[in-house]
Amino acid sequence: MNQGGLLHIWRRRAILTVMLLIVAVAGIAVALRQLPQTYQANSSVLLLASRSAAKTNGGNPYLSFSPSLTLTADVLSRELMAPAVVNDLASKGYTATYTAELAPYTTTTTGSVLLISVTGSEPAQVQSTLTGVTHEVARELAQLQKRVKPASRIRSATLSYSPQATLSVTQSARSMVIVIALGLLLVIGVPVVVDGWLLRRKIRAALLVPGGGPGPGGPLPDTRDLAGPADWGPAPGRRLTRRARAGSRPD
């Protein structure tokens, strides 16, 4: 159906369209108020070479990145996402959803960075969980090296830490788009469906009435409403123009 046909239907069902528009606007406003807001907080943790490994570079761990650090960071990310650790953190009150993964830019020369992201509907809970997960990195790293001498243990340092959970615009915008799209679909689609149903019912009733069907008993029902205004022919009784009469004459 083209745009002209849709506009014709909306004009013909103007009351229904206006009522649906009002209901849709009110529903969207209420839904947007009720939508849960998503907050997010992030931190990043860098793994550093042990003191003994850094001696070859004058004791500077930032000059001693190696593949072993990258592998350890990958192991830590898997440990932090393991169900046992997730449940343990939840039992301590850190119940917000979090992810811990190796940074995509991590190489043996740029360092091994763990990115921690926490999301939830309560900003205080999000911030608390971020603190718990960030501290858990050092604890899990110590567990992995509990039989290693302190001087040979890989260390960790917090690179960045969100001081406060912020509203996630991406998550909120996605929810808003879905709600608005459903409201527009209601306003656009329902009048078309109702109009088609009423027209079919009108034609069926006219055909069933004695004398209302085709043939000597009566005329066909007027079905011009099934098409757009551009498809209408001249109405009964309308006078043809001189050009139309000339075009209708047989050669």
Sine and cosine of phi, psi and omega as CSV:
sin_phi,cos_phi,sin_psi,cos_psi,sin_omega,cos_omega
0.00,0.00,0.74,-0.67,-0.03,-1.00
-0.99,0.16,0.08,-1.00,-0.05,-1.00
-0.90,0.43,-0.61,0.79,0.01,-1.00
-0.89,0.46,-0.63,0.77,0.03,-1.00
-0.91,0.42,-0.63,0.77,0.04,-1.00
-0.90,0.44,-0.70,0.71,0.01,-1.00
-0.89,0.46,-0.60,0.80,0.03,-1.00
-0.90,0.43,-0.66,0.75,0.02,-1.00
-0.91,0.42,-0.69,0.73,-0.02,-1.00
-0.90,0.43,-0.59,0.81,0.05,-1.00
-0.93,0.36,-0.64,0.77,-0.01,-1.00
-0.93,0.37,-0.56,0.83,0.04,-1.00
-0.95,-0.32,0.75,0.66,-0.11,-0.99
-0.88,0.47,-0.66,0.75,-0.03,-1.00
-0.90,0.44,-0.72,0.69,0.02,-1.00
-0.89,0.45,-0.67,0.74,-0.02,-1.00
-0.90,0.44,-0.69,0.72,0.00,-1.00
-0.91,0.42,-0.67,0.74,0.02,-1.00
-0.89,0.46,-0.69,0.73,0.02,-1.00
-0.90,0.43,-0.61,0.79,0.02,-1.00
-0.89,0.45,-0.68,0.74,0.02,-1.00
-0.90,0.43,-0.70,0.71,0.01,-1.00
-0.89,0.45,-0.66,0.75,-0.02,-1.00
-0.90,0.43,-0.69,0.72,0.01,-1.00
-0.89,0.45,-0.70,0.71,0.03,-1.00
-0.90,0.43,-0.67,0.75,0.01,-1.00
-0.91,0.42,-0.65,0.76,0.03,-1.00
-0.90,0.44,-0.67,0.74,0.00,-1.00
-0.88,0.47,-0.69,0.72,0.01,-1.00
-0.92,0.39,-0.67,0.74,-0.03,-1.00
-0.90,0.44,-0.65,0.76,0.00,-1.00
-0.91,0.42,-0.54,0.84,0.06,-1.00
-0.94,0.34,-0.57,0.82,-0.07,-1.00
-1.00,0.08,-0.23,0.97,-0.02,-1.00
-0.89,0.45,0.75,-0.66,0.04,-1.00
-0.93,0.37,0.74,-0.67,0.04,-1.00
-0.99,0.11,0.64,-0.77,-0.04,-1.00
-0.96,-0.28,0.80,-0.61,0.04,-1.00
-0.95,-0.32,0.45,-0.89,-0.06,-1.00
-0.64,-0.76,0.57,-0.82,0.08,-1.00
-0.60,-0.80,0.55,-0.83,-0.10,-1.00
-0.70,-0.71,0.44,-0.90,0.14,-0.99
-0.53,-0.85,0.30,-0.95,0.06,-1.00
-0.68,-0.73,0.64,-0.77,-0.06,-1.00
-0.82,-0.57,0.74,-0.67,-0.01,-1.00
-0.96,-0.27,0.71,-0.70,0.08,-1.00
-1.00,-0.03,0.72,-0.70,-0.04,-1.00
-0.88,-0.47,0.47,-0.88,0.01,-1.00
-0.91,0.42,0.42,-0.91,0.02,-1.00
-0.92,0.39,0.26,-0.97,0.00,-1.00
-0.89,0.46,-0.64,0.77,-0.03,-1.00
-0.93,0.36,-0.61,0.80,0.01,-1.00
-0.95,0.31,-0.48,0.88,-0.03,-1.00
-0.98,0.18,-0.17,0.99,-0.02,-1.00
-0.88,0.47,-0.54,0.84,0.00,-1.00
-0.91,0.41,-0.29,0.96,0.03,-1.00
-0.90,-0.44,0.56,0.83,0.04,-1.00
0.95,0.31,0.36,0.93,0.01,-1.00
0.99,0.14,0.14,0.99,-0.01,-1.00
-1.00,-0.03,0.95,-0.31,-0.04,-1.00
-0.93,0.36,-0.35,0.94,-0.02,-1.00
-0.98,0.20,-0.05,1.00,0.11,-0.99
-0.95,-0.33,0.22,0.98,-0.14,-0.99
-0.80,-0.61,0.54,0.84,0.05,-1.00
-0.94,0.34,0.61,-0.79,-0.07,-1.00
-0.52,-0.85,0.24,-0.97,0.04,-1.00
-0.86,0.52,-0.46,0.89,0.00,-1.00
-0.90,0.43,-0.53,0.85,0.04,-1.00
-0.93,0.36,-0.64,0.77,0.04,-1.00
-0.90,0.44,-0.68,0.73,0.03,-1.00
-0.90,0.44,-0.65,0.76,0.01,-1.00
-0.91,0.42,-0.64,0.77,0.04,-1.00
-0.89,0.46,-0.64,0.77,0.03,-1.00
-0.91,0.43,-0.66,0.75,0.04,-1.00
-0.89,0.46,-0.67,0.75,0.00,-1.00
-0.89,0.45,-0.66,0.75,0.00,-1.00
-0.88,0.47,-0.63,0.78,0.02,-1.00
-0.94,0.34,-0.60,0.80,0.03,-1.00
-0.91,0.42,-0.68,0.73,-0.03,-1.00
-0.92,0.40,-0.49,0.87,-0.01,-1.00
-1.00,-0.04,-0.01,1.00,0.02,-1.00
-0.92,0.39,0.60,-0.80,-0.03,-1.00
-0.82,0.57,-0.59,0.80,-0.02,-1.00
-0.89,0.46,-0.69,0.73,0.00,-1.00
-0.94,0.33,-0.65,0.76,0.03,-1.00
-0.86,0.50,-0.71,0.70,0.01,-1.00
-0.92,0.39,-0.59,0.80,0.01,-1.00
-0.91,0.42,-0.67,0.74,0.04,-1.00
-0.92,0.40,-0.62,0.78,0.02,-1.00
-0.90,0.44,-0.60,0.80,0.02,-1.00
-0.92,0.40,-0.36,0.93,0.03,-1.00
-1.00,-0.02,0.02,1.00,0.03,-1.00
0.98,-0.20,0.04,1.00,0.01,-1.00
-1.00,-0.09,0.99,0.17,-0.19,-0.98
-0.98,-0.17,-0.10,1.00,0.01,-1.00
-0.94,0.34,0.42,-0.91,0.00,-1.00
-0.96,0.27,0.71,-0.71,-0.01,-1.00
-0.65,-0.76,0.33,-0.94,0.13,-0.99
-0.74,-0.68,0.55,-0.83,0.06,-1.00
-0.70,-0.72,0.90,-0.44,-0.08,-1.00
-0.60,-0.80,0.37,-0.93,0.02,-1.00
-0.95,0.33,0.71,-0.70,-0.01,-1.00
-0.88,0.47,0.65,-0.76,-0.04,-1.00
-0.90,0.44,-0.39,0.92,-0.02,-1.00
-1.00,0.01,0.11,0.99,-0.05,-1.00
-0.94,0.34,0.79,-0.61,0.14,-0.99
-0.66,-0.75,0.04,-1.00,0.00,-1.00
-0.95,0.32,-0.22,0.97,0.00,-1.00
-0.96,-0.28,-0.38,0.92,-0.01,-1.00
-1.00,-0.07,-0.13,0.99,0.00,-1.00
0.98,-0.18,0.24,-0.97,-0.04,-1.00
-0.94,-0.34,0.95,-0.30,-0.12,-0.99
-0.91,-0.42,0.74,-0.67,0.11,-0.99
-0.98,-0.19,0.79,-0.61,0.05,-1.00
-0.98,-0.20,0.81,-0.58,0.00,-1.00
-0.90,-0.43,0.81,-0.59,0.00,-1.00
-0.78,-0.62,0.76,-0.66,-0.03,-1.00
-0.84,-0.54,0.72,-0.70,0.04,-1.00
-0.77,-0.64,0.47,-0.88,0.02,-1.00
0.02,-1.00,0.10,-0.99,-0.03,-1.00
-1.00,-0.01,-0.22,0.97,0.00,-1.00
-0.91,-0.40,0.91,-0.42,-0.05,-1.00
-0.86,0.51,-0.60,0.80,0.00,-1.00
-0.91,0.41,-0.65,0.76,0.01,-1.00
-0.92,0.38,-0.62,0.78,0.04,-1.00
-0.88,0.47,-0.71,0.70,-0.02,-1.00
-0.92,0.40,-0.64,0.77,0.02,-1.00
-0.90,0.44,-0.68,0.73,0.00,-1.00
-0.91,0.41,-0.62,0.79,0.05,-1.00
-0.87,0.49,-0.67,0.74,0.03,-1.00
-0.88,0.47,-0.71,0.71,-0.03,-1.00
-0.91,0.42,-0.68,0.73,-0.02,-1.00
-0.93,0.36,-0.64,0.77,0.01,-1.00
-0.89,0.46,-0.67,0.74,0.05,-1.00
-0.93,0.36,-0.48,0.88,-0.01,-1.00
-0.92,0.40,-0.44,0.90,0.03,-1.00
-0.86,0.50,-0.76,0.65,0.00,-1.00
-0.90,0.44,-0.61,0.79,-0.01,-1.00
-0.92,0.39,-0.70,0.72,0.02,-1.00
-0.92,0.39,-0.58,0.81,0.04,-1.00
-0.91,0.42,-0.63,0.78,0.05,-1.00
-0.92,0.39,-0.59,0.80,0.03,-1.00
-0.90,0.43,-0.62,0.79,0.01,-1.00
-0.92,0.38,-0.43,0.91,-0.09,-1.00
-0.89,-0.46,0.43,0.90,-0.10,-0.99
-0.91,0.42,-0.36,0.93,0.02,-1.00
-0.98,-0.21,0.19,0.98,0.00,-1.00
-0.98,-0.20,0.60,-0.80,0.02,-1.00
-0.88,0.47,0.59,-0.80,-0.05,-1.00
-0.81,0.59,-0.61,0.79,-0.04,-1.00
-0.94,0.34,-0.33,0.94,-0.04,-1.00
-0.97,-0.24,0.13,0.99,-0.05,-1.00
-1.00,0.08,0.66,-0.75,0.12,-0.99
-0.92,0.39,0.63,-0.77,-0.04,-1.00
-0.93,-0.36,0.21,-0.98,0.03,-1.00
-0.76,-0.65,0.50,-0.87,0.04,-1.00
-0.62,-0.78,0.68,-0.73,0.01,-1.00
-0.98,0.19,0.87,-0.48,0.00,-1.00
-0.99,0.15,-0.73,0.68,-0.03,-1.00
-0.58,-0.81,0.42,-0.91,-0.03,-1.00
-0.43,-0.90,0.81,-0.59,0.01,-1.00
-0.95,0.32,0.86,-0.52,0.01,-1.00
-0.94,0.34,-0.33,0.94,-0.04,-1.00
-0.42,-0.91,0.64,-0.77,0.04,-1.00
-0.93,0.37,0.66,-0.75,-0.03,-1.00
-0.89,-0.47,0.39,-0.92,0.01,-1.00
-0.93,0.37,0.76,-0.66,0.02,-1.00
-0.99,0.13,0.95,-0.30,-0.04,-1.00
-0.93,0.38,-0.60,0.80,-0.05,-1.00
-0.89,0.46,-0.75,0.66,-0.01,-1.00
-0.90,0.43,-0.68,0.74,-0.01,-1.00
-0.91,0.40,-0.66,0.75,0.00,-1.00
-0.90,0.43,-0.62,0.79,0.01,-1.00
-0.89,0.46,-0.68,0.73,0.02,-1.00
-0.91,0.41,-0.64,0.77,0.00,-1.00
-0.91,0.42,-0.65,0.76,0.00,-1.00
-0.89,0.46,-0.66,0.75,0.00,-1.00
-0.90,0.44,-0.71,0.71,-0.02,-1.00
-0.90,0.43,-0.71,0.70,-0.01,-1.00
-0.91,0.42,-0.64,0.77,0.01,-1.00
-0.89,0.45,-0.64,0.76,0.04,-1.00
-0.90,0.43,-0.64,0.77,0.03,-1.00
-0.90,0.43,-0.68,0.73,0.03,-1.00
-0.92,0.40,-0.61,0.79,0.04,-1.00
-0.89,0.47,-0.61,0.79,0.05,-1.00
-0.89,0.45,-0.73,0.68,-0.04,-1.00
-0.92,0.40,-0.62,0.78,-0.07,-1.00
-0.98,0.19,-0.68,0.73,-0.17,-0.99
-0.99,0.12,-0.63,0.77,-0.10,-1.00
-0.88,0.48,-0.72,0.70,0.03,-1.00
-0.86,0.51,-0.59,0.81,0.02,-1.00
-0.91,0.41,-0.70,0.72,0.00,-1.00
-0.90,0.43,-0.72,0.70,-0.01,-1.00
-0.90,0.43,-0.66,0.75,0.00,-1.00
-0.89,0.45,-0.71,0.71,0.03,-1.00
-0.89,0.46,-0.65,0.76,-0.01,-1.00
-0.91,0.41,-0.68,0.73,-0.01,-1.00
-0.92,0.39,-0.62,0.78,0.01,-1.00
-0.93,0.38,-0.66,0.75,0.05,-1.00
-0.90,0.45,-0.64,0.77,0.03,-1.00
-0.91,0.43,-0.63,0.78,0.01,-1.00
-0.90,0.43,-0.70,0.71,0.00,-1.00
-0.91,0.41,-0.68,0.73,-0.01,-1.00
-0.89,0.46,-0.67,0.75,0.01,-1.00
-0.91,0.41,-0.62,0.79,-0.01,-1.00
-0.93,0.37,-0.59,0.81,0.00,-1.00
-0.95,0.31,-0.46,0.89,-0.02,-1.00
-1.00,0.09,-0.30,0.95,0.00,-1.00
-0.96,0.29,0.73,-0.68,0.04,-1.00
-0.84,0.54,0.77,-0.64,-0.02,-1.00
0.99,0.11,0.00,1.00,-0.03,-1.00
-0.99,-0.15,-0.12,0.99,-0.04,-1.00
-1.00,0.01,-0.06,-1.00,-0.01,-1.00
-0.95,0.31,0.37,-0.93,0.05,-1.00
0.95,-0.31,-0.21,-0.98,-0.06,-1.00
-0.89,0.45,-0.38,0.93,-0.09,-1.00
-0.94,0.35,-0.44,0.90,-0.05,-1.00
0.11,-0.99,0.18,-0.98,-0.04,-1.00
-0.98,0.18,0.31,-0.95,0.11,-0.99
-0.94,0.35,0.51,-0.86,0.06,-1.00
-0.91,0.41,0.48,-0.88,0.01,-1.00
-0.96,0.28,0.92,-0.40,-0.03,-1.00
-0.93,-0.38,0.41,0.91,-0.01,-1.00
-0.90,0.43,-0.40,0.92,-0.02,-1.00
-0.93,0.37,-0.28,0.96,0.00,-1.00
-0.95,0.31,-0.32,0.95,-0.01,-1.00
-0.91,-0.42,0.20,-0.98,0.04,-1.00
-0.98,0.21,0.14,-0.99,-0.02,-1.00
-0.86,0.50,-0.52,0.85,-0.04,-1.00
-0.93,0.37,-0.35,0.94,-0.04,-1.00
-1.00,-0.05,-0.07,1.00,-0.06,-1.00
-0.96,0.28,0.62,-0.78,0.15,-0.99
-1.00,-0.02,-0.09,-1.00,0.01,-1.00
-0.92,0.40,0.67,-0.75,-0.02,-1.00
-0.93,0.35,0.43,-0.90,0.04,-1.00
-0.84,0.54,0.72,-0.69,0.03,-1.00
1.00,0.05,-0.16,0.99,-0.02,-1.00
-0.97,0.24,0.70,-0.72,-0.04,-1.00
-0.98,0.20,0.70,-0.71,0.00,-1.00
-0.98,0.18,0.52,-0.86,0.08,-1.00
-0.96,0.27,0.21,-0.98,-0.02,-1.00
-0.88,0.48,-0.65,0.76,0.01,-1.00
-0.90,0.43,-0.64,0.77,0.00,-1.00
-0.91,0.41,-0.65,0.76,0.02,-1.00
-0.91,0.41,-0.62,0.78,0.01,-1.00
-0.91,0.41,-0.60,0.80,-0.01,-1.00
-0.95,0.31,-0.35,0.94,-0.03,-1.00
-1.00,0.02,-0.17,0.99,-0.01,-1.00
-0.97,0.24,0.61,-0.79,0.04,-1.00
-0.94,0.33,0.53,-0.85,0.02,-1.00
-0.93,0.36,0.00,0.00,0.00,0.00
